[in-house]
Structure formats: structure tokens, C-alpha cells
Amino acid sequence: MKIVQSQDEISSLQRNCSLCQHYFLSYKLELSVCVTYSNYCCRYLGLVLTFFLIVLLLLELEHVANF
């Protein structure tokens, strides 16, 4: 695990965390956890949302094809 040294780095991590929370369903994490995992959080939730969007699209296409 990386030790955060500078105040700028901490601010940057906090900003990433709040962006992650804002864009991905206001996903709530304690700050310490979020600072450590914010990038993973965003990537993981982004992949999950993308997967669900693709599934919904396929279901919609199948529904249209049945008519």
C-alpha cells in the first residue's frame, strides 16, 4: 500500500473519491477506504454499469425482434 505524502496528493485522492461517489450511484465509502480504493471503485462500478446497460440493450432488441 502506498503512503500518501503531500497535501496535494491527499486533495487529489479526495477529489477522485467524490467524483466516484457522484458519478456511480453516490457509492458511499469511508474516506480512508475510498482514498485507498477510489480508482478501483470507479473502474469496478463503471464496468458493472456498462454490463447492465449492454444487458438492457440486448433485452430491448430481443423484445423488438419478437414483434
PyMOL commands that set and color helices and strands:
alter all, ss='L'
color gray80, all
select helices_A, chain A and resi 7-23+31-65
alter helices_A, ss='H'
color red, helices_A
deselect
rebuild
show_as cartoon
